[in-house]
Amino acid sequence: MKKLLSVLLVFSLIMVVITGCSGGSSKPEGDGNAAPAENGKVYTLKMSTQLNETHPMVGGFKELAKRVGEKTDGKLVIEVYPSAQLGSDEDVIEQAIQGVNVAVLTDGGRMGNYVKEMGIIGAPYFADNYDDVLKVTQSDIFKEWEKQLAEENDIRVLSFNWYDGARHFLTNKPAKTPADLKGVRVRTPGAPVWSESVKAMGATPVSMPWTEVYQAMQQKAIDGAEGQHTASYTSRLYEVIKYIDKTAHFQLVNGIIVGEKWFKTLPAEYQQILLDETKAVAAENARLIEELSDEYESKMVEAGMEVVEVDIEAFKAAADEAYDVLGFRELREKIYAQIGKK
């Protein structure tokens, strides 16, 4: 027994010495007070998206990872996980809120679940192009929304200027007017702003992940979808859908968010690098998307799809009802006044 106690005592002393030499501290891991060069800590951020590997925006995420890695000397690592490998957007957002080191590509509709007014970014015909929405995301109103997300919901917006193009209805029967969508089950994201907008334009909204659209069309679980060319083409929907009804009802501007709890574990200099580079890469990627959208439409036509020129005014008139249902009419006028849009 004496020998055993002696061994344990010696072991304890050794551990005390090791701990002292290694600079052990009572501070929580990831405390931003210590300089990165001193503690040598490597931070990892897992970037989640439902978009698949071939989507040009995924290329943007990889470029972001490269730049952030270079500017932090490899101390802030971004790993990109396409095709919903980390789970649904809703699940990953919840993980982020809890403090997990994950980021997710999201939209105004989903953020509207936390700050209702943000949903207007995903409302039908709210904007005519990328530059329109960019003015909104740079406005004082949007900055207030970002503040609410951080302070009340533990969600940190890194950037909200990722553009993925205009969304159109995709069907196997041409839809030139809202009446042509009556009874047509159309996949859309689950946020209220998307569902109510699709409903106002005549279709029956069906919520499901984008990654399930191809199979759902094959099995006739849905009759169509609504999506942007970059996602439609890279998901090979031209193999299961016949028509592109060019409604351009949504201008899809996305954001990358992380949890406020995780963000605060980063040293201040890394926080700024992450914010700056995310916005810069997004701006470059948006212009690439604008160029590729027309190219992808041509490729889908070559693959057998047909483009349907719709009655835009009829769709705009029908979609306008969604603003009353969602309570966004006055908010729209307030935002238009601030950004100088008529």
Secondary structure, 3 states (H helix, E strand, C coil): CHHHHHHHHHHHHHHHHHHHHCCCCCCCCCCCCCCHHHHCCCEEEEEECCCCCCCHHHHHHHHHHHHHHHHCCCCEEEEEECCCCCCCHHHHHHHHHCCCCEEEEEEHHHHCCCCHHHHHHHCCCCCCCHHHHHHHHCCHHHHHHHHHHHHHHCEEEEEEEEEEEEEEEEECCCCCCHHHHCCCEEEECCCHHHHHHHHHCCCEEEECCHHHHHHHHHCCCCCEEEEEHHHHHHCCHHHCCCEEEEEEEEEEEEEEEEEHHHHCCCCHHHHHHHHHHHHHHHHHHHHHHHHHHHHHHHHHHHCCCEEECCCHHHHHHHHCHHHHHHCCHHHHHHHHHHHCCC
